[in-house]
Amino acid sequence: MLAGGSPIELALLPNFSEVPAFEETAPTFAENSAGKALHYSRFAAGTVLADDSGLVVPALGGAPRVMPVPERATVAGCRSYYGK
């Protein structure tokens, strides 16, 4: 329910597996999320919500953080990207 008590219905994007994937290239979680919403809204009739939740831990020097997909595809890539 929304704050005013109005019901809200959530649904998956129809035929999601057939929709071209969104390439996460933005430097922030917010920009990637907005990009996903805009990208996937081209394939939906209604309002589209998107998320690019991430984790930033100050004790780890800000890691993990936004990281380009190719670099996070492997453990070695993650270690290289995060310098660990």
Phi and psi in degrees as GROMACS dihedral restraints (atoms count N, CA, C in turn):
[ dihedral_restraints ]
;  ai    aj    ak    al  type     phi  dphi    fc
    3     4     5     6     1   -79.3    20    10
    4     5     6     7     1   169.6    20    10
    6     7     8     9     1   -54.1    20    10
    7     8     9    10     1   -37.5    20    10
    9    10    11    12     1   -81.3    20    10
   10    11    12    13     1     4.4    20    10
   12    13    14    15     1    88.9    20    10
   13    14    15    16     1     1.2    20    10
   15    16    17    18     1   -73.7    20    10
   16    17    18    19     1   136.4    20    10
   18    19    20    21     1   -71.3    20    10
   19    20    21    22     1   152.2    20    10
   21    22    23    24     1  -132.2    20    10
   22    23    24    25     1   137.3    20    10
   24    25    26    27     1  -111.9    20    10
   25    26    27    28     1   127.7    20    10
   27    28    29    30     1  -106.8    20    10
   28    29    30    31     1   142.0    20    10
   30    31    32    33     1  -144.8    20    10
   31    32    33    34     1   150.8    20    10
   33    34    35    36     1   -73.6    20    10
   34    35    36    37     1   153.7    20    10
   36    37    38    39     1   -65.6    20    10
   37    38    39    40     1   124.6    20    10
   39    40    41    42     1   -58.2    20    10
   40    41    42    43     1   139.6    20    10
   42    43    44    45     1    56.0    20    10
   43    44    45    46     1    36.8    20    10
   45    46    47    48     1   -53.2    20    10
   46    47    48    49     1   -38.6    20    10
   48    49    50    51     1   -65.1    20    10
   49    50    51    52     1   -18.3    20    10
   51    52    53    54     1   -96.0    20    10
   52    53    54    55     1    -6.8    20    10
   54    55    56    57     1   -84.6    20    10
   55    56    57    58     1   135.7    20    10
   57    58    59    60     1   -58.2    20    10
   58    59    60    61     1   139.4    20    10
   60    61    62    63     1   -70.1    20    10
   61    62    63    64     1   150.7    20    10
   63    64    65    66     1   -87.3    20    10
   64    65    66    67     1   131.6    20    10
   66    67    68    69     1   -90.1    20    10
   67    68    69    70     1   116.2    20    10
   69    70    71    72     1   -79.9    20    10
   70    71    72    73     1   103.5    20    10
   72    73    74    75     1  -123.8    20    10
   73    74    75    76     1    -5.9    20    10
   75    76    77    78     1   -73.8    20    10
   76    77    78    79     1   154.4    20    10
   78    79    80    81     1   -82.0    20    10
   79    80    81    82     1    -6.1    20    10
   81    82    83    84     1  -130.0    20    10
   82    83    84    85     1   158.4    20    10
   84    85    86    87     1   -61.9    20    10
   85    86    87    88     1   -42.4    20    10
   87    88    89    90     1   -62.7    20    10
   88    89    90    91     1   -42.8    20    10
   90    91    92    93     1   -67.5    20    10
   91    92    93    94     1   -38.9    20    10
   93    94    95    96     1   -65.0    20    10
   94    95    96    97     1   -40.1    20    10
   96    97    98    99     1   -63.9    20    10
   97    98    99   100     1   -46.8    20    10
   99   100   101   102     1   -62.6    20    10
  100   101   102   103     1   -40.3    20    10
  102   103   104   105     1   -62.5    20    10
  103   104   105   106     1   -41.5    20    10
  105   106   107   108     1   -62.6    20    10
  106   107   108   109     1   -45.5    20    10
  108   109   110   111     1   -60.3    20    10
  109   110   111   112     1   -45.8    20    10
  111   112   113   114     1   -64.5    20    10
  112   113   114   115     1   -43.6    20    10
  114   115   116   117     1   -61.1    20    10
  115   116   117   118     1   -52.7    20    10
  117   118   119   120     1   -74.2    20    10
  118   119   120   121     1   -19.5    20    10
  120   121   122   123     1   -66.5    20    10
  121   122   123   124     1   -21.0    20    10
  123   124   125   126     1   -66.9    20    10
  124   125   126   127     1   -17.3    20    10
  126   127   128   129     1  -113.1    20    10
  127   128   129   130     1    12.6    20    10
  129   130   131   132     1  -133.3    20    10
  130   131   132   133     1   151.7    20    10
  132   133   134   135     1   -85.4    20    10
  133   134   135   136     1   -27.1    20    10
  135   136   137   138     1  -107.9    20    10
  136   137   138   139     1  -161.4    20    10
  138   139   140   141     1   -71.8    20    10
  139   140   141   142     1   140.2    20    10
  141   142   143   144     1  -118.2    20    10
  142   143   144   145     1   130.0    20    10
  144   145   146   147     1  -109.1    20    10
  145   146   147   148     1   142.0    20    10
  147   148   149   150     1  -136.3    20    10
  148   149   150   151     1   157.8    20    10
  150   151   152   153     1  -136.1    20    10
  151   152   153   154     1   144.3    20    10
  153   154   155   156     1  -136.0    20    10
  154   155   156   157     1    60.5    20    10
  156   157   158   159     1   -64.7    20    10
  157   158   159   160     1   140.7    20    10
  159   160   161   162     1  -144.2    20    10
  160   161   162   163     1   175.5    20    10
  162   163   164   165     1  -128.1    20    10
  163   164   165   166     1   127.8    20    10
  165   166   167   168     1  -127.6    20    10
  166   167   168   169     1   119.5    20    10
  168   169   170   171     1  -113.7    20    10
  169   170   171   172     1   110.2    20    10
  171   172   173   174     1   -55.2    20    10
  172   173   174   175     1   -36.7    20    10
  174   175   176   177     1   -65.4    20    10
  175   176   177   178     1   -17.9    20    10
  177   178   179   180     1  -105.2    20    10
  178   179   180   181     1    24.2    20    10
  180   181   182   183     1    68.4    20    10
  181   182   183   184     1    28.5    20    10
  183   184   185   186     1    90.1    20    10
  184   185   186   187     1    -3.6    20    10
  186   187   188   189     1   -84.8    20    10
  187   188   189   190     1   158.2    20    10
  189   190   191   192     1   -65.7    20    10
  190   191   192   193     1   163.7    20    10
  192   193   194   195     1  -144.5    20    10
  193   194   195   196     1  -176.9    20    10
  195   196   197   198     1   -58.4    20    10
  196   197   198   199     1   128.6    20    10
  198   199   200   201     1  -140.8    20    10
  199   200   201   202     1   132.6    20    10
  201   202   203   204     1   -55.6    20    10
  202   203   204   205     1   141.9    20    10
  204   205   206   207     1   -53.1    20    10
  205   206   207   208     1   -48.4    20    10
  207   208   209   210     1   -57.5    20    10
  208   209   210   211     1   -33.6    20    10
  210   211   212   213     1   -77.8    20    10
  211   212   213   214     1   -21.8    20    10
  213   214   215   216     1   -99.3    20    10
  214   215   216   217     1     9.1    20    10
  216   217   218   219     1   -74.1    20    10
  217   218   219   220     1   -18.4    20    10
  219   220   221   222     1  -134.9    20    10
  220   221   222   223     1   159.5    20    10
  222   223   224   225     1   -61.9    20    10
  223   224   225   226     1   -43.0    20    10
  225   226   227   228     1   -62.1    20    10
  226   227   228   229     1   -39.5    20    10
  228   229   230   231     1   -63.5    20    10
  229   230   231   232     1   -41.2    20    10
  231   232   233   234     1   -64.3    20    10
  232   233   234   235     1   -45.2    20    10
  234   235   236   237     1   -62.4    20    10
  235   236   237   238     1   -41.0    20    10
  237   238   239   240     1   -65.7    20    10
  238   239   240   241     1   -44.9    20    10
  240   241   242   243     1   -63.8    20    10
  241   242   243   244     1   -41.8    20    10
  243   244   245   246     1   -88.3    20    10
  244   245   246   247     1    -2.3    20    10
  246   247   248   249     1    69.3    20    10
  247   248   249   250     1    32.6    20    10
